């Protein structure tokens, strides 16, 4: 069992940066692939980025490549999402999720076994 808690969201202006954190509790965190998803009002939850447990390989949605960076610190059982040059369309609740099996279907929400409660990111001038 893994529990995930996101933090770092807030109200920011276009062009600002944020670093979201996903802190995990539970055993074997380092063996889990961890992904970030987001859900904007009235829209479906969408994949943002993921980082594999075994080799740290990362994947990103095309819409965020070049602005988002996912990383992990296994010693702290934490995964980060650095977001640069924020845009109003980045406004959403951001969720982290953990996958026990490191599925290759990393962009599919059903591949993930555990989810956090989310952190709100609002980009507005």
Secondary structure, 3 states (H helix, E strand, C coil): CCEEEEECCEEECCCCCEEEEEEEECCCHHHCEEEEEEECCCCCCEEEEEECCCCCCEEECCCCCCCEEEEEEHHHCEEEEEECCCCHHHCEEEEEEEECCCCCCCCCHHHCCEECCCEEEEECC
